[in-house]
Amino acid sequence: MNRTVCIAAVLSALCLVVCSCTQVEAAGVQKGIGAGDANIERTKWWREARFGMFIHWGLYAVPAGQWHDTVSEHDYGEWLMFHLKVPVAQYEQIAKKFNPVKFDAEEWTKLARTAGMKYMVITSKHHDGFAMFDSKVTEYNIVDATPFGRDPMKELAQACGKEGVKFGFYYSVDRDWHHPDAEGNTWDYPDESKKDFQKYLDEFAMVQIAELLTQYGPLGILWFDGIGKKTDAQNEAILGLMQKHQPNCLVNSRLGDWKTFKWGDYRSMDDNEVPDRGLDYGWENPGTLNNSYGYNKHDHDWKGPGEIIEMLVDIVSKGGNYLLNVGPKADGTIPPESVSILKAVGKWMDKYGESIYGTSASPIGQPEWGRCTAKAGKLYLHVFDWPGDGQLVVGAVKNKVKRAYMLADPGKKGLGFVQSSNGDVVVRIRGAGVSAETLDPSDTVVVLEIE
Ligand code: H79
């Protein structure tokens, strides 16, 4: 059975439970290392996880959006070198000041777990070219070039193993502003005709990718950030490395062009992008808590925990995963604003995680009052806007509803409901079973058990 047929089978099985799968868009072409049934099997843990921690940490955490007296006009702190055209020789000096003595791998991993995140993806090398891991191919790495001298990736890989969090690496594969043969640095290396991209891949990037695949134990994901620079043969060569060293490691679509889904086990959407409706293939939103990925001391535009919870639910209701970013500071701590948002999200997840993990896209579209996620025999109604008249109207549920209850009610006391012949259900949420403890200001979940 090929991949499309297989997904169709899953969807039609869902349609047997609940009708109206009309809001799901069809897949494009995909070329990963695991197509068809193999892809379904390999991505199982990832599809069930739904929520992960993205970490952008690198030399850019030191300038944190400001180079001497110049504040970058752009939010992305990790783009500082590019935006201010900082010469390589000057940017390299940052390494001597990078000494994140407060870094504690267990603390970061425990924060991810507390927030309800099941996997972690961290920048091993961003576009600035600095390796945040012990690389033998260059001394421009955290072990050799900084006073810190430790390999934080090794510590994180171990902490994640201990805490049961899947661990993976982000790797900027096309762009490298430090390397004369890679994409992007036109201020130090203006002569494009002298650039030998294949040489950069063969002698540098591929060697580092092999290091990542062999030095840190089993990886969940290699998360490439590319811009479609590589040829099919070059992408195949990277997949070959993965196949050789870690055939179960997932790869995201940005191995190729980041706007399309030609490569990878799942699709990475654009930064912070959420599609209008559900997609019939795995996708992931790389999201930020403020506007920057890397730590930017001038970016105070933090989202609220309620906004993040609604974002998570919106994404999951459309069949996606949320890879939510933190940008640790140069001292090794995660900004307190991020910690506090993630802890609040974690409290909600403690109560409502059942309606997120292992669920699939909404089979009833996007109701006015919120969103819906689904599991075999259950619909989770995520009520963002609690209806003032105490009646929750759920359209087009073709299967017979057996029971309704508040997910946060330990006694699962039944709520009154009526279902009309066209499938519409009205749940009476005023009165029985509804108490202050079972209502949540961001998203209260009502469960419908269906035949
Ligand atoms: O790692 C994060 C970004 O740094 C990276 N992807 C996420 C996960 C990224 N690489 N490229 N891009 C994002 C898109 C580049 C957009 C740009 Fe711009 C538009 C570069 C210059 C103008 C965004 C807006 C960055 C600066 C201004």
Residues whose N, C-alpha, C, O or C-beta is under 5 A from the ligand:
A	BS01	H79	H74 Y76 E78 W79 D271 P286 Y293
